[in-house]
């Protein structure tokens, strides 16, 4: 067990190191975006003087290294800064106490909660569905059922998400009004209401992520079917279902966990299009809006959160894969 | 009700390759009475395992039964439905596989896998079957029978796993067990324990068995009658005593004769000459654990030193120290009297060239994507600096030397060769560097006896022609007897005995050498019985009996 704790600690440190590296990349990339906030807020007719004045006020004239370090130190302390739009408003009105100023943190948290809720609902549908379908297609491999499932899920993953979204809206909101097509959720809503409104975007995401998880489950199981212990299980006269669920699946967990984690990460970081289509107030929309107006603190914070989610989920997957190996769980 | 349990008639089996079905088994009959043990022998590719599995009504992917019947207690398993077969498999017909380590599911405890059969077949409850499992472990003389089942497969040694698998096969008290090479992967000393356990328990429960093996001496101990297979055909069948004393067919006689290959003894070593390789007081470690302790031995020009011992005794580690793959912690290696740098990284090309290796698994030691010409040409170019036409000429010479037709094999890929031919390519690759010294790491243990003999003869011929020195790592004492000049016996990382072969095979021995020597099965069908009596039954790895 000491060995396991050591491995987990190693992975954790590696994850933190990766996050640092990513923070540099984010900073460089965001600063390399063409145009800047001052230019875009003042429009075409801005005089060079007024642009310079705003840049001065927002500290955009400092060197990139200084700005990175300031941002990093603040971010580690949990301070993601103030959106530039807010900072500008503050300086114009002259109020320095900032009672009505919303920080980046405050702006992001409710959005992030919404996105996590959507991701959670999607995962709760898609992961069990994908694993079950993976087991069934492995069990009935090369039958019509297997082929039909593969074609269906592959078509789903190959279609653009907005297209899937509109198809779902057509069938489940317009022709058969089962779910609402607008997901305008807000704080203080009933859970059931919230779930109802989240259903269509969640189904769209399910269609987008199921194929990969299902196919990996199927492939990982089939890959093991030639191994001697599976032959042994068959020669013990066990039913095909039991052979797969009891004997193949536990040994196929590592690749399945990895691909599930990748898809969960996608549910958080790849939801922009779906959120826009359903007007879902998640972090993806906030991200796109902030990029449009070059609100750098918000963009950077979103990127950092996406990166952290990605790293955290992969880290969890790594650790779970390690734990799923009985050789590591029960050393000699 | 006849007492005929298994009746196979005109069984034909086909295997698929490239969309066509080719015959593997060309019509075989088997008759097996209750409580009878049939030994099935033959080289690899003879179809032994295929027949063994077919007698359970099972075929692997890409294989099908094309003709004939397999009647088990009146039920034809060829035509029976899948659910009829499932009701019999595990319950009345059980299987013991070659590699227990691979055939136990790594994700479940032994006892969980043991009780699965009885519980799923409704033979007994989980608790009953667990108690019965512990009782079987005890009867099979597993250490700690109360506790061992609650371990995972990787926590149990190979010989113990093989016995646990026999126990698992016994769980539903089947009428028939198929043993598919159950001791092939084990050391000789462990093999005896497993053989004795299997024989005991089969007798106790009056279980019929088909015992598949390529080792004649093993089958002689286990079987009431023996069937010899060759390339899917039956060669002959007779009761064990008749088969051993008076085999009828030429092929059977040739199998019997393999064990007689022996090189003439060489004159005694000139002790004043500098040895080609001298291992001096080497202690080596993996991580912080010492696995070799103060090992010293010499290898003289033109001689073969066999290094023997069980798996884990440090044979291959000693080879890694000589080649510099594992720098010794203490001590060093001399070559022609010159001390070699400890690590291969510090050795120059000529030092590297002088010591070459041939590996156990010719399959994995050859790059599957490189043609034979490229594989052998690489060291020719790297060490000897030959290119173009000269390189090709040299490769062809080497191919001729290993007795493969150069023009035919030059462009082939490893997948187009047989096991023995692949091992010959391994030899040619080692020879390409024109070394003085070659380490042969279990080079014949993955091969059939006839093929292995061919390899041994080739190595002997090359030694005579080129004056090579061999370090011959093996656990097979028959091989030692046929090829070695000197023998080094290792145990737990130490050299327990060394000397000329003649002396090693003559008493008195070190007790461990004695144990190794006496554990090699002999062709006498009463050998195991006599040996067990001689040693006293309690002596056989029997912690469990002591505790009872």
Interface residues (C-beta under 8 A of the other chain):
Chain A: X226 X227 X228 X229 X231 X232 X233 X234 X235 X236 X237 X238 X239 X242 X246 X247 X250 X251 X326 X327 X330 X332
Chain B: X53 X56 X58 X60 X61 X85 X86 X87 X88 X89 X90 X91 X94 X95 X97 X99 X102 X103 X104 X105 X106 X107 X108 X116 X117 X120 X121 X151 X152 X154 X155
